[in-house]
Amino acid sequence: MGNTVSVSELESYFGEDYIHFGDVVNPPETSDRDAGVIWTHLSLEQGSSVLELGCGYGRIANRLGEKGARVVGLDISPILLAKAEADAAERNVNVEYLLGDMRSLPWRDRFDAAFLWYTTFGYFDDVDNETVLCEVASSLRKGGRLLIDHANRFAFLRHKSPIYIVQRNDDLRIDIMSNDVLSDRRNLERIIVRDGCVRRTHLSFRQYGFSEYVRMLRSAGFGAVEAYGEEGGAFTSDSSRLMVVAYK
Ligand SMILES: C[S@@+](CC[C@H](N)C(=O)[O-])C[C@H]1O[C@@H](n2cnc3c(N)ncnc32)[C@H](O)[C@@H]1O
């Protein structure tokens, strides 16, 4: 497997099957809690302008909209965006959804805050991953905040079984994970067994450590960079998540 994920691989991985198992992996109460953590750690207020990169089917963006933020969600998957828009309409919330690639953003000095939630960073090679950070920096106004939530690779290596299964009724989503020690990437082979059919997709992402985030974010134009664990607690080697908050 290479050191980047192509657009067609992303579209295949983040398609209808991703939505089908979404609420099993992240039930509504988890999404409520996630939205609260993001609200607090980005110091959001009523009327704050917020950009979610890789917003998926809008489980976070729509909740932040309900709390009173002015939210723009960008994603590369048309299928997930259609679901995000339908959910926004159902909730009667106004969120702007855009089809696009986070490696090239149209805004300059526009947002109070931006975030990439739930392992949405690192799909590409180092140059493109750093391009994403530069594009976010340009999109934020001076003093704007960026939050990136990712798996903590120390905890991942220690605790995670290489096979992770999610079940919804008779349907199964089976993830077979491996680490590439030469590229610091995690590879994920996904097998979907649904309605009697079997489909395979895969994803791979770079597992950056906190000091690497600091170097990349400083070079993209950010100043202070902070580390938190899951739900905003202290970041330790046992934390399941690494949540990075950077200030422009
Ligand atoms: C792991 S999902 C997370 C979705 C959402 N943040 C959540 O918490 O439910 C990653 C998302 O990033 C999107 N994505 C991947 N590469 C992208 C790119 N280059 N530009 C924009 N979105 C991208 C995928 O389509 C997917 O919706």
The ligand as a Gaussian input file, in Angstrom:
#p B3LYP/6-31G(d) Opt

LIG

0 1
 C      -13.386000       9.534000       9.401000
 S      -14.516000      10.536000       8.495000
 C      -15.004000      11.713000       9.708000
 C      -16.283000      12.442000       9.389000
 C      -16.733000      13.437000      10.439000
 N      -15.687000      14.379000      10.770000
 C      -17.234000      12.735000      11.684000
 O      -16.664000      12.943000      12.764000
 O      -18.208000      11.977000      11.587000
 C      -13.422000      11.431000       7.403000
 C      -14.142000      12.323000       6.417000
 O      -13.185000      13.057000       5.653000
 C      -13.609000      13.126000       4.311000
 N      -12.442000      13.398000       3.454000
 C      -11.408000      12.557000       3.191000
 N      -10.504000      13.161000       2.405000
 C      -10.965000      14.401000       2.162000
 C      -10.465000      15.491000       1.409000
 N       -9.316000      15.423000       0.729000
 N      -11.185000      16.631000       1.391000
 C      -12.363000      16.714000       2.052000
 N      -12.892000      15.701000       2.767000
 C      -12.197000      14.551000       2.835000
 C      -14.285000      11.785000       4.074000
 O      -15.136000      11.786000       2.952000
 C      -15.000000      11.588000       5.407000
 O      -16.276000      12.135000       5.398000

